């Protein structure tokens, strides 16, 4: 079974506060994009779960989220089926685009079919939430969704079903630790919050629906951006470069370091991308909503 495991971008991300379990309550807008890993699942006779990944940056054992997704299903159904998981990586690792989470969601969806488990969407969403805060979004299978709680309570944004955006994506080759970004946010943030996330999210959703690129540029927001920039100044250099080239809508995704610019057409994206080539410390991609 061959599966396409898509990446995500966060077009909006605001933290509402810290929770007792160490996570943070947040409100976010997810977008699924065409950049993807390829995953093949094959039954194994010896009833073991084996995983191979073509990138040395990804753990290829029990700590891999895709392995844990398969193990979680075996535990839940008290069976041992055996499985070969092969992952061909394209999504940069630890980039803020949910590559590992997407792989885990793909394995849950794939095994639901391969093993004939007939799990409902809501059961799959619950299992996904056990694996990580970003995993449930990839179960939904919609281009845009709102995320609440840890980001794991997701609902599709039906008004955006037909919206397709083009992006130029720049990922500096620096390893970013998500927990340390959230920790720094705790240190840097004052107790009083002046933002109104519900209003902001509505505004951005409306801007996306109408494809009002100037409003999109103003409404994009990620509260972790200034935190990650403080820890990893290279992210600011990417941002400034994109702005100098004329991108109007620029934002960091998740906890970074991926930074994207939204453009109105593929043609515009291609002409801008040409001017970003040549820096071997940055990976550059052309992507669109899927
Ligand atoms: O759920 P996931 O493993 O992707 O989260 C990675 C880390 O990001 C968590 O261990 C936590 O430090 C931080 N996080 C958070 N609040 C969220 C999501 C992630 O504090 N809502």
Boltz pocket constraint, residues with backbone or C-beta under 6 A from the ligand:
constraints:
  - pocket:
      binder: B
      contacts: [[A, 22], [A, 23], [A, 24], [A, 25], [A, 26], [A, 131], [A, 132], [A, 133], [A, 134], [A, 149], [A, 150], [A, 151], [A, 178], [A, 179], [A, 180], [A, 182]]
      max_distance: 6.0
